[in-house]
């Protein structure tokens, strides 16, 4: 079983757009959430589109 601990500061930095996860981190995060990496990206894409003022 894969056990991963993301530091709360790191997660916060990701949420605020201060850091960008590596491809490996995306895969680990997706697996931890029992999702496919493509599903995680789709959620991010949808949220970015809904908050974008450029569209």
Secondary structure, DSSP 4 states (H G I P E B T S, - for coil): -------HHHHHHHHTTSS---HHHHHHHHHHTT--HHHHHHHHHHHHHHH-S--
